[in-house]
C-alpha cells in the first residue's frame, strides 16, 4: 500500500487528504471516501470518538487493488477553513472538489471512480449523485431516505427508548420529554441566523450545518441517481432508521442493492444485546465488522469496468 498526502482546493479553501493506492500497478479503480458528521478527520476520527472507519476502508480497498482518496473536513486537522461556519452544502462542495482532484490523477481510472459515504457522508453522496456528478456508482453506508428533521425525530424517540440505568431514572424523575425538548431546540436552531452558538458552558453547536441538515430531504436526489447504488445499514443503528433501506429501494430507479446487517450499529461494529448509544466507546475498541468491508469489495468488483 502506498499513501501520499495531497492538497486540493475548493475555491480559496485548501483541503488536505490522503491518496491511497495498491503497492503494485499503474492504473487503479478509485473510491472517494466521505466521512460522517462532526469535527472528524480524514480517517473519520473525532478527538472524543476515534471511529477510524474511513481509514479501515481505505486499507481494505488498497489490499484488494482499489485506490481511494480521503480528506480532513473543512477546519479540521490539516484542512483550511472554519468548521463552525461550515454548512452541509459547504461539505458537499468540498466533496465535489475532492472528486475533481481525482479526475486530474493519471493513475486513477476515471471511468471506475466511485463515491462512498458514511452517515452524513452518505447524504453528501446522495446529493452529488442526484446532481449528476460523473461517477461509476455510489455506496451509502447508514444513509437515509427522509429529511434530516424527520431523522432526528426518529433518532430521539429511539434513543429515549433505549435509555437504561441512572439516565433512565433521571429522565423519569424529572419528567423530561426528550422528543419535546428536541423539537424546542430544533425550533430555536431554525429561527437563528447564527453560524454557531453555545448550548452549554463548554459545548458549541454548528447551527448553520444543523439548519441545512434538518431541511435537506434526500428523496428527490435518490430518484435522480442514474448509476448503480449499494446501501448498507445495521439492524441496530439508532441514528438512522434501518427501514429507510426500503424507502431507498422505492426511490432509486437505477440498479439498487441493499443489505440490512444483523447486529451492526452506527459505529459499524457488532453489538450484543439491545442497541444502546452508551456502548459506543466500548464498541470502537473492536474492529469494523468484516461483513461491511466484504460487501463493499464484492459490489465494487461487480461494477468495475474491465
ABEGO torsion letter per residue (X at the ends): XBBBBBBBBBEABBBBBBBBBBABEABBBBBBBBBBBEBBBAAGBBAABBAGAAAAAAAAAAAAGBBBBBBBBBGBEABBEBAAABBAAAAAAAAAAAAAAAAABAABBAAABBBBBBEAAAAAAAAAAAAGBBBAEBBBBGBBABBAAAAAAAAAAAAAAABBEAAAAAAAAAGBBAAAAAAAAAAAAAABABABBBABAABBBBAAAAAAAAABBAAAAAAABABBBBBBBBAABAABBAAAAAAAAAABABBBBBBBBBGBBAAGBBBBEBBBAAAAAAAAABBBBAAAAAAAAAAAAAABBX
